[in-house]
Amino acid sequence: MQLEIGSILEGKVTGITKFGAFVSLGDGKSGLVHISEIANTYVSEVRDYVQDGQSVKVKVIGVTPDGKINLSMKRVEERPRPEHDSRSAAPRRPREERPAQADMSFEDKLKQFMQESDSRMSGNKLYDRRSSRRRRD
């Protein structure tokens, strides 16, 4: 059985740990549903969401070169993301304007984050200098 990223499968929970649940997919293959991929809410105890022997639907979200299978329960029925984030007044940029992060390596994502962070920090420092000059006058 060849597993493809994005495929949705039915499996049986074979083990539960503090960091996730192991799911048997058949044909001797099994994968891990990390605690962060169990539900769309904060999960503090995996056993609150799954039990040993329970049948679950999972989505394949990754296969490592050494054969480890990463699974997700919460991505089986992904909810559409809103175009406007209710926590901020600024509308979200359309997806085509954002960099394709799925194609980026971890190092590239980290580099992009650091550049954006440095830019924001320098803007904050500039603002602080201006306000400190006003206080002296």
Disulfide bonds with the S-S distance in Angstrom:
none
